[in-house]
Amino acid sequence: MDPGVDAALRRMTSLFAATSLEAAAAPEKYRGAFLVPYGKVEALATKASRDPDLARKLWQTTENVMQDVLSGKLSS
């Protein structure tokens, strides 16, 4: 992450990815891409990032950690 890029600009990139009409209109350009501030395609995703088993494991791990945080087992 570029230390010269402020937090607001990094947040705008996430919002762009989630809500942009441009991204919605060109899914082939944005699907699986790595975006950098502000909404620019940096590189295509790796093979590992498209692996459905890894995606499932990441999702399950995230759910488990969040459940522990929300239940007070882990401090945030």
C-alpha positions in Angstrom: 0.0 0.0 0.0 1.4 3.4 -1.0 1.9 5.4 2.2 1.4 8.6 0.2 -2.2 7.7 -0.5 -4.5 9.0 2.2 -7.1 6.9 3.9 -10.0 8.8 2.3 -8.8 8.0 -1.2 -8.3 4.3 -0.3 -11.9 4.2 1.0 -13.1 5.8 -2.2 -11.6 2.9 -4.2 -13.6 0.4 -2.1 -16.8 2.4 -2.7 -16.0 2.6 -6.4 -15.7 -1.2 -6.6 -19.0 -1.7 -4.7 -21.1 1.0 -6.3 -19.7 2.2 -9.6 -21.9 2.3 -12.7 -18.7 2.1 -14.7 -17.7 -1.1 -13.1 -21.2 -2.6 -13.4 -21.2 -1.7 -17.1 -17.9 -3.4 -17.8 -17.8 -6.5 -15.5 -15.2 -8.2 -17.8 -12.7 -5.3 -17.0 -13.3 -5.3 -13.2 -14.1 -8.9 -12.3 -11.2 -10.3 -10.4 -9.1 -7.2 -10.8 -7.0 -5.5 -8.2 -8.0 -1.8 -7.9 -5.8 1.0 -6.6 -6.8 4.6 -5.8 -8.9 5.8 -7.3 -10.7 2.9 -9.0 -7.8 2.1 -11.4 -7.2 -1.5 -12.5 -3.7 -2.4 -11.3 -3.4 -6.1 -12.2 -5.5 -9.1 -12.8 -6.2 -11.5 -10.0 -4.0 -14.5 -9.4 -5.1 -18.1 -9.9 -5.2 -18.5 -6.2 -7.6 -15.6 -5.8 -10.0 -17.3 -8.1 -9.9 -20.7 -6.3 -13.4 -21.5 -5.0 -12.0 -23.7 -2.2 -9.8 -21.0 -0.9 -12.6 -18.5 -1.2 -14.8 -20.8 0.9 -12.1 -21.2 3.5 -11.6 -17.5 3.7 -15.3 -16.9 4.1 -15.6 -19.5 6.8 -12.5 -18.1 8.7 -13.9 -14.6 8.5 -17.3 -15.8 9.8 -15.6 -17.6 12.7 -13.4 -14.7 13.7 -16.3 -12.3 13.5 -18.5 -14.6 15.6 -15.7 -14.7 18.2 -15.3 -10.9 18.2 -19.0 -10.3 18.4 -19.5 -12.8 21.2 -16.6 -11.3 23.2 -14.2 -14.2 22.8 -11.8 -12.0 21.0 -11.3 -8.3 21.5 -11.4 -6.2 18.3 
